[in-house]
Amino acid sequence: MNIKNTLTYKDIAEIPELLAGFSARAGEIKKLALRSGDKTVYLVGRGSSGTATLFAKYIWETYAGTITNFIHPHSIFEAKKPLNFRGQAVWAFSQSGRSQDIVACLEKLMKWGAKGVAVTNEADLRNNPLARLAGRHILLSGSKEVPVAATKSFELQLWAVLWAAQAWSGCFGDKDFKNAVAAAARAVTEDYGGEKLLAEIKRAHMLGFVGRGPYNAVAEDSALKFREMAKAHALGYSAAEFLHGPVGAYTAKDLVFLFSPSERAPEDIMKVKRALRERGTPFHVVKPGALKLPFSCIPTDIRMKKLALRLALSKGLNPDNPKGLNKVTQTR
């Protein structure tokens, strides 16, 4: 199958235009980017949407002075006594807006006094119970995502997070967003690493993806895409977590991707490199180029998604509809 004939590639190719389109209407974020009076936000999401909430935590706490807490639906469903969420802002991330457990979780939290914000890629409210429930809806785009693996919707979730930080604190400049769109457009056209890196990946028994700060979210979602699209044994880690045990599972037959937030790798990434060298484990350092953190996460993530797509095709797999997976996973 030609890569350009896949729905997944077509979604990836749309990303730069959709990012620019979101930016053109980003003024809406100021009205929708809710947080509590003490600058606190709660987050809930599953799969790639859950990984996007991890990115939000790093961005909002680092750049926007906003304490960001994770909600695990199970504890909400099993709570023996009502929890006081009066006046708290809960952001619910869901590509489709139809994840049953996320909808049910937000419904219960709102009954306990929370105010909801839905972040979805579904414009039709008839098919979007999460947005209807929340009443505040940050629409990522008007372009539906059909393939199972989330690509453009994930990038747009990261983009919405960056724009929310901007609305709260003015921490970024217009040039930062414009430069990121241009970098995303370049990333779409690249075959990162060429055939040599693809061959290394195919030989590896296990893949690891390691990042720090916002790149932790990139590492987690990159691993998810390699699992979903290419049936690869892939796991994502923060740099600190990787050194606290997981590194021990990696051997000379594996491959680890290290995401550096700067051209010169920081000390925690260097520690991972040294640990991998001691074990004889091959690794590949992914550098951000000229784009500054955290915007460099966007093109880096696009490169990884396209690399997972190329791996799937090289293995004769259908990346658009992996066997045994569904676009909307019902877990309630």
C-alpha positions as CSV (number, residue, x, y, z in Angstrom):
1,M,0.0,0.0,0.0
2,N,1.3,3.4,-0.9
3,I,1.7,5.6,2.2
4,K,-0.2,8.5,0.6
5,N,-3.2,6.3,0.0
6,T,-3.7,5.6,3.7
7,L,-6.3,7.6,5.7
8,T,-3.7,8.0,8.4
9,Y,-1.3,9.7,6.1
10,K,-4.1,12.0,4.9
11,D,-4.9,12.9,8.5
12,I,-1.2,13.7,9.2
13,A,-0.9,15.8,6.1
14,E,-3.8,17.9,7.3
15,I,-2.2,18.8,10.6
16,P,-0.4,22.1,9.6
17,E,-3.6,23.5,8.0
18,L,-5.7,22.5,11.0
19,L,-3.3,24.0,13.5
20,A,-3.4,27.3,11.6
21,G,-7.2,27.2,11.4
22,F,-7.4,26.6,15.2
23,S,-5.0,29.6,15.7
24,A,-7.3,31.8,13.6
25,R,-10.2,31.2,16.1
26,A,-8.1,31.0,19.2
27,G,-9.7,34.1,20.6
28,E,-12.6,31.8,21.6
29,I,-10.3,30.1,24.1
30,K,-10.4,33.1,26.4
31,K,-14.1,32.5,27.0
32,L,-13.8,28.7,27.3
33,A,-10.5,28.2,29.2
34,L,-12.1,27.7,32.6
35,R,-10.1,27.3,35.8
36,S,-11.1,27.7,39.4
37,G,-10.6,30.8,41.4
38,D,-7.4,29.5,42.9
39,K,-6.0,28.7,39.4
40,T,-6.6,25.0,39.6
41,V,-7.8,22.6,36.9
42,Y,-8.7,18.9,36.9
43,L,-8.2,16.7,33.8
44,V,-9.7,13.5,32.6
45,G,-9.1,11.5,29.4
46,R,-8.2,8.0,28.1
47,G,-5.7,6.7,25.5
48,S,-4.2,9.5,23.4
49,S,-6.6,12.0,25.0
50,G,-5.2,10.9,28.4
51,T,-1.7,11.5,27.1
52,A,-2.7,15.0,26.0
53,T,-3.7,15.7,29.6
54,L,-0.2,14.8,30.7
55,F,1.1,17.4,28.2
56,A,-1.4,19.9,29.7
57,K,-0.1,19.3,33.2
58,Y,3.5,20.1,32.2
59,I,2.5,23.1,30.2
60,W,-0.1,24.7,32.5
61,E,2.0,24.2,35.7
62,T,5.3,25.3,34.0
63,Y,4.1,28.3,32.0
64,A,0.6,29.3,33.2
65,G,0.8,29.1,37.0
66,T,-2.1,26.6,37.1
67,I,-2.2,23.6,39.4
68,T,-3.3,20.7,37.3
69,N,-4.7,17.4,38.8
70,F,-5.5,14.1,37.2
71,I,-8.8,12.3,37.7
72,H,-9.0,8.5,37.5
73,P,-12.6,7.6,36.6
74,H,-12.6,4.4,38.7
75,S,-12.1,6.3,41.9
76,I,-14.9,8.6,41.1
77,F,-17.3,5.8,40.2
78,E,-16.4,3.8,43.4
79,A,-16.4,6.8,45.7
80,K,-18.3,5.9,48.9
81,K,-19.1,9.5,49.8
82,P,-19.6,12.5,47.5
83,L,-16.5,14.5,46.8
84,N,-16.5,18.3,47.0
85,F,-15.9,19.6,43.5
86,R,-17.8,22.8,44.0
87,G,-16.4,25.6,41.9
88,Q,-13.7,23.3,40.4
89,A,-13.0,23.2,36.6
90,V,-12.8,19.8,35.0
91,W,-11.5,19.5,31.4
92,A,-12.5,16.3,29.7
93,F,-10.5,15.3,26.7
94,S,-12.0,12.9,24.1
95,Q,-11.4,12.8,20.4
96,S,-15.0,11.6,19.6
97,G,-16.8,13.0,22.7
98,R,-18.4,9.6,23.0
99,S,-16.2,7.7,25.4
100,Q,-18.8,6.4,27.9
101,D,-16.6,6.4,31.0
102,I,-15.4,10.0,30.4
103,V,-18.9,11.2,29.9
104,A,-20.2,9.3,33.0
105,C,-17.2,10.6,35.0
106,L,-17.8,14.2,34.1
107,E,-21.5,13.9,34.7
108,K,-20.9,12.7,38.3
109,L,-18.3,15.4,38.9
110,M,-20.7,18.1,37.7
111,K,-23.4,16.7,40.1
112,W,-20.8,17.3,42.8
113,G,-20.5,20.9,41.8
114,A,-17.8,20.9,39.1
115,K,-17.9,23.0,35.9
116,G,-17.0,21.1,32.7
117,V,-15.0,21.9,29.6
118,A,-15.1,19.4,26.7
119,V,-12.1,19.2,24.3
120,T,-13.2,17.1,21.3
121,N,-12.9,16.8,17.5
122,E,-16.6,16.3,16.9
123,A,-18.6,19.3,15.7
124,D,-22.0,17.7,15.6
125,L,-23.4,18.0,19.1
126,R,-26.0,15.3,18.3
127,N,-23.1,12.8,18.2
128,N,-21.1,14.5,21.1
129,P,-22.6,13.8,24.5
130,L,-19.5,15.0,26.3
131,A,-19.8,18.5,24.7
132,R,-23.6,18.6,25.4
133,L,-23.0,17.7,29.0
134,A,-20.1,20.2,29.6
135,G,-21.8,23.2,28.0
136,R,-18.3,24.6,27.2
137,H,-16.9,23.0,24.1
138,I,-13.4,23.6,22.6
139,L,-13.8,22.2,19.1
140,L,-10.4,21.1,17.7
141,S,-11.4,21.1,14.1
142,G,-14.2,20.4,11.6
143,S,-12.2,17.6,10.1
144,K,-13.3,14.1,11.4
145,E,-10.6,11.6,12.2
146,V,-11.6,8.1,10.9
147,P,-8.5,5.9,11.4
148,V,-8.2,4.2,14.8
149,A,-4.9,5.8,15.8
150,A,-5.3,9.4,16.8
151,T,-3.0,11.7,14.9
152,K,-4.4,15.1,13.9
153,S,-6.7,15.2,16.9
154,F,-3.8,14.5,19.3
155,E,-1.7,17.3,17.8
156,L,-4.8,19.6,18.0
157,Q,-5.2,18.7,21.7
158,L,-1.6,19.7,22.4
159,W,-2.3,22.9,20.4
160,A,-5.4,23.7,22.4
161,V,-3.4,23.2,25.6
162,L,-0.7,25.7,24.4
163,W,-3.4,28.3,23.4
164,A,-5.1,27.9,26.9
165,A,-1.8,28.6,28.6
166,Q,-1.5,31.7,26.3
167,A,-5.0,32.8,27.3
168,W,-4.2,32.5,31.0
169,S,-0.8,34.0,31.1
170,G,0.3,35.5,27.8
171,C,3.4,33.2,28.1
172,F,4.0,32.8,24.4
173,G,4.2,35.0,21.3
174,D,2.3,34.9,18.0
175,K,5.6,34.0,16.3
176,D,5.9,30.9,18.5
177,F,2.7,29.5,17.1
178,K,3.4,30.5,13.5
179,N,6.9,29.0,13.6
180,A,5.4,25.7,15.0
181,V,2.9,25.5,12.1
182,A,5.7,26.0,9.6
183,A,7.8,23.3,11.4
184,A,4.8,20.9,11.4
185,A,4.5,21.4,7.6
186,R,8.1,20.4,7.1
187,A,7.7,17.4,9.4
188,V,4.8,16.1,7.4
189,T,7.0,15.9,4.2
190,E,9.9,14.2,5.9
191,D,10.7,10.5,6.1
192,Y,12.5,10.8,9.4
193,G,15.6,8.7,9.7
194,G,15.2,7.2,6.2
195,E,15.3,3.5,5.5
196,K,18.3,3.0,7.8
197,L,16.4,3.9,11.0
198,L,13.3,2.0,9.8
199,A,15.5,-1.1,9.4
200,E,16.9,-0.6,12.9
201,I,13.4,-0.4,14.3
202,K,12.3,-3.6,12.5
203,R,15.2,-5.5,14.0
204,A,14.5,-4.4,17.5
205,H,12.6,-6.8,19.8
206,M,11.4,-3.9,22.1
207,L,11.1,-0.2,21.6
208,G,11.4,2.4,24.3
209,F,10.6,6.1,24.1
210,V,12.0,8.4,26.8
211,G,11.3,12.1,27.3
212,R,11.3,14.7,30.0
213,G,8.7,17.4,30.8
214,P,6.4,17.9,27.8
215,Y,8.4,15.3,25.9
216,N,7.2,12.7,28.3
217,A,3.8,13.0,26.7
218,V,5.4,12.7,23.3
219,A,7.2,9.6,24.4
220,E,4.0,8.0,25.8
221,D,1.9,8.7,22.7
222,S,4.7,7.7,20.3
223,A,4.8,4.3,21.9
224,L,1.0,4.1,21.8
225,K,1.1,4.7,18.0
226,F,3.8,2.1,17.4
227,R,1.6,-0.4,19.3
228,E,-1.6,0.6,17.6
229,M,-0.4,1.0,14.0
230,A,2.5,-1.4,13.8
231,K,1.9,-4.0,16.5
232,A,5.3,-3.2,18.0
233,H,6.3,-3.9,21.6
234,A,6.7,-0.2,22.5
235,L,6.6,1.7,25.8
236,G,7.0,5.3,26.8
237,Y,8.6,6.7,29.9
238,S,9.8,9.9,31.6
239,A,13.5,10.0,31.9
240,A,13.4,9.6,35.7
241,E,10.9,6.7,35.6
242,F,13.0,4.9,33.0
243,L,16.1,4.9,35.2
244,H,14.0,3.6,38.2
245,G,13.7,0.1,36.9
246,P,12.5,-0.2,33.2
247,V,16.0,0.3,31.9
248,G,16.9,-3.1,33.3
249,A,14.6,-4.8,30.8
250,Y,16.4,-3.4,27.7
251,T,19.2,-5.3,26.0
252,A,21.4,-5.2,22.9
253,K,18.4,-6.5,20.8
254,D,16.2,-3.5,21.6
255,L,16.1,0.2,20.6
256,V,15.4,3.3,22.7
257,F,14.4,6.7,21.4
258,L,15.6,9.7,23.5
259,F,13.7,13.0,23.1
260,S,16.0,15.9,23.9
261,P,14.3,19.3,24.5
262,S,17.4,21.1,23.3
263,E,20.3,20.5,20.8
264,R,22.5,19.8,23.8
265,A,20.9,17.0,25.8
266,P,20.2,17.9,29.4
267,E,21.7,15.9,32.3
268,D,18.8,13.6,32.9
269,I,18.8,12.5,29.2
270,M,22.6,12.1,29.4
271,K,22.1,9.8,32.4
272,V,19.8,7.6,30.3
273,K,22.4,7.5,27.5
274,R,25.1,6.4,29.9
275,A,22.8,3.7,31.4
276,L,22.0,2.4,27.9
277,R,25.6,2.4,26.8
278,E,26.5,0.3,29.9
279,R,23.9,-2.2,28.9
280,G,24.9,-2.2,25.2
281,T,21.4,-1.1,24.2
282,P,21.2,0.9,20.9
283,F,19.5,4.3,21.2
284,H,18.5,7.1,18.8
285,V,18.5,10.8,20.0
286,V,15.7,12.9,18.6
287,K,16.7,16.6,18.6
288,P,14.2,19.5,18.4
289,G,15.9,21.6,15.7
290,A,15.6,25.4,15.9
291,L,12.1,25.4,17.3
292,K,12.0,26.2,21.1
293,L,10.3,24.2,23.8
294,P,7.5,23.4,24.2
295,F,6.5,24.0,20.6
296,S,9.2,21.7,19.3
297,C,7.0,18.8,20.7
298,I,4.6,19.3,17.8
299,P,6.9,18.5,14.8
300,T,8.7,15.8,16.8
301,D,5.5,14.0,17.5
302,I,4.4,14.2,13.8
303,R,7.7,12.6,12.8
304,M,7.1,9.8,15.2
305,K,3.6,9.2,14.0
306,K,4.7,9.1,10.4
307,L,7.5,6.7,11.4
308,A,5.0,4.4,13.0
309,L,2.9,4.5,9.9
310,R,5.9,3.6,7.7
311,L,6.7,0.7,10.0
312,A,3.2,-0.6,9.8
313,L,3.2,-0.5,6.0
314,S,6.7,-2.2,5.8
315,K,5.2,-5.1,7.9
316,G,2.2,-5.4,5.5
317,L,-0.3,-4.1,8.2
318,N,-3.3,-1.9,7.7
319,P,-2.5,1.2,9.9
320,D,-6.0,2.7,9.4
321,N,-7.9,-0.2,11.0
322,P,-5.7,-2.4,13.2
323,K,-7.2,-5.7,14.0
324,G,-8.9,-5.9,17.4
325,L,-9.0,-2.1,17.9
326,N,-11.9,0.3,17.7
327,K,-12.0,4.1,17.2
328,V,-14.2,4.6,20.2
329,T,-13.4,2.3,23.1
330,Q,-16.3,1.7,25.5
331,T,-14.9,0.9,29.0
332,R,-17.9,1.8,31.2
